């Protein structure tokens, strides 16, 4: 919400995490996949775990049909780290519902790679932050819930060892400039994104310690002229870009170039997380413990909003595969809490740290931290449009906002297992308490909610490497519309 961030130090900070593209579906020089599927739900509203963390490609309403086609191709030898090679990727998604048809492009990119580094342009699926990626609720600030944003990015390819440390220290970093899709309130705004993570590799890899930080900002663009934007233009000069990168204070006396909001806070809508993790590797299993600490201003950077954040633990089975019977591959448990928000006191200019962070909301960028009607960060911070109809007027301290529920407590469990035949089952179970927004409490809140999903994947010998996917999901509670739904699809992978 507020953007009073102390982040000049980020340019020099060290840390560690995962900040990379989703792994390739195939390592062969060329691959192509095709998937066709459909879903239906009892209420006409797609259940939470059918649509969340799907990169914005699953319709919010059902029934719906979907067709997907995508692939990757390499120019050059990706197996030779000493030679430059080019990776090209694209995916097209067509959705059809009773109300409309929709054509989406979640991936379309070109990536120039050399050794552990790459420069890419376009949009692609990515995970950023220290968290489990398979069974998690998603990283706090960049969860894979929204349609990917078009950007140009210079980064490492995962963790790159620092040579003189003999493999003890590795870093993972990115710096990106992107372009948001147009929203109702603001058109032509930009994304600034950077992250820096570090990893300590101890006891021959049996113990790994991670730490790192991500910094994200939406800035620039045009909106209706008024008190929120001078002549309809939000700050977008090169000088403003530098202030976004460094989170420097806007000149308080320059009322001709900056609104009162810009002068009291910073240029743009800033947020991010500071992450730590510990990985323990044994002979029969791995353990991974992580914490993501959110911030939106200097109070979060100074940990005034504790204990807010995402806490997680993952257990992964490394025991030898059995010839028969069910095998549990992985368990993930998480706690997400965002209730504190640095307290509810706001006296800008008279206090060192202000409260009521109002996570993901912003007054200049009225749709908050979202892209194309989907929240970019954790999907448990929800829009007004996601709540039950009688909660459309839930208010916080400054009236109704696009995101009506950013004070939440979530307990989450994820499970993955399978059989020697290749059949796999995945389960996500989430219980939440939803408190609305800071400052002004609504007498109807908090409200409880359960969202769950069970998914089965069956390999079939048809058209090469193929699989049938069946998913059942349900929402039951007082916050989301009660709904039970299902998804059925056929997917095939063609490679050469």
C-alpha angles and dihedrals in degrees: 000000000000115000104210092136130164101209112134086107092064091081089065102029125116129215146124142249146113113291108159146103121283107272116268117266088223134020093203120111091258133017135171130188131192125192131179124184149140142208141200134189136196096238101034088248116109110240117251099252094046092059106026123096090009095119092253097292100114115084117244091225131051159252092056141157125214137196121189132183127172146141150170132235134186130215108199129010113309090188092064109077092189094062129069114244135177126228120199124191138175140167130186123197125193118192127188124191132165089264104043150340122247135196117200135182107203092166133032115137149135119216124194109203137190122170110310095346137078143180115206139175129196131037131305142156112278141172120212126183143036105295142100109278102199107052102014131115084238136262113302099243104022111026106156091252099120134055107278115263120238110246149147112240138183112197150139118264098244118305116350117199118239101234103220092052092065093233097312095110127042130171134208118193143162139184120190144172118201146173122236120218114253116274132193093259103034133028128195099014125160137231123225114192134171135158137179124190135172134199130201113206109205137174092018093306098312091111123039125178120198133189133165151134138234125203122194132175139175111209144157124024135115132276138164111305116256142089092326097056131021108238087345094294121117115209109285110152125123088255089054090049090056089050089052092050094049096030088231122176116265114239105269094209098052100093091153093066103027135047122230089260091056092047094048095045130013136287107279136359108298130192142140145138140259110219137196130179143173124208122194118190121199134173095261104023147012128225124203122186121184145171129194115197114201126217136178099169141003092292089065092045087053091049093244088140097061133173090030116116148076116295118189146170127191129192118195124191115230097170117124116277116260124229093231141013135041119311124199107222104179145358125196126185125185142179119201119188127173101161102113103057090175092296127288102277118115119182103144112205096013100068131052092225126026126204138210091075089179092205117235094358123114134173099216093043095044096187089060122207095349140108126207093350095310128105110245095209130046110344091222089077096079141196125245087246091059096059128086112281094254089060096057091108099051107143137197131196095301104034132270118342136187090253107050100175121051100133103082143148115206132183112193137182127187128188134187126184143143152173132258089256089070096254109140134190127200126189131190120187121180132176120187143180113211120206103172117225137331131279103016115058121209114223089223091062148127101048127185125229138183123198123178142169138189118192130186126194120195122188115223133191097236128118092350121292103013139155141187116223124200121182131181118191136174141189118201125169147058104299109049126042109272107251143157117199145164140211128204124182145160119218130183131186120211119191140169 
